[in-house]
Amino acid sequence: MHVGQRELLAVAVRVAGEAAELARTTREKAILDVDTKSSETDVVTEGDRASERLVRQRLAELRPGEPVLGEEEGGGSAVEPGGVCWVVDPIDGTVNYLYGYPWYAVSLAARVDGASVAGAVVEPDSGRCWTAARGHGAALDGVPLRVSRTSRLDLALVATGFGYQAERRRRQAAGVAKLVGRIRDIRRAGSAALDLCAVAAGWIDGYFENGLSTWDWAAGALIAEEAGAQVRLPGRAGDGFGPDLLLAAAPGVADELRTAMIESGLAEV
């Protein structure tokens, strides 16, 4: 790992860890201040806002002049070619955070020319820290990660997520109802970043979701890819899927899962 990459990863780990500690220690008060965004089920808490403010403040101190794209405050547009842009999801899994369900995280990635080069996903409740640097593998608390070796789709455990709009959830659920008979089972835990990390660890064999934003997957997708997953990022076209679908899967089932998803109507929901 070259020096610049090592520095970016160290900053991601440090700042995401500080934000995770803030989210954890202030949760009881933070969830009393809740707003909604795209729908009544799409929530934002004071914990989200405070976490992002902290990340922006610390990055300004540690990496002055580098733009930041965040879920709550936007930004990130003025990026020089070859320059670093930081992408933060201050709490990925806000509904879980609101309810006290411990599957949520702070996600922070450094991206260069539209590709993540270093990233960290930190879980406030457990303290676990997932990391990756492009070309240098992925790790959980320093232990290298590798995706599962499964080669049978009918024995694959697959995770997904659903949109905030009720009509889209109904379409997604209809597709999942067709897919579930072709796999071992479905999991829906509520954090894209952590679902991607779970693929990296081999805890699940695949994960897909429509309608994600860059901050949802900027760090997690790198972690999954560096652990050996086949990753299809949103924004692609001409592969049978809609442009906003993200898919990460163990190589042994990735192609078969793609086919099953298309046949189940999950290509664009």
Buried (B, 14 or more C-beta within 10 A) or exposed (E): BEEEBEBBBBBBBBBBBBBBBBBBEBBEEBBEEBEEEEEEBBBBBBBBBBBBBBBBEBBEEEBEEBBBBBBBBEBBEEBEEEEBBBBBBBBBBBBBBBEEBBBBBBBBBBBBEEEBBBBBBBBBBEEBBBBBBBEBBBBBEEEEBBBBEBEEBEEBBBBBBBBBBEEBBEBBEEBBEBBEEBBBEBBEBBBBBBBBBBBBBBBBBBBBBBBBBBBBBBBBBBBBBBBBBBBBBBEBEEEEBBEBBBBBBBBBBBEBBBEBBBEBBBBBB
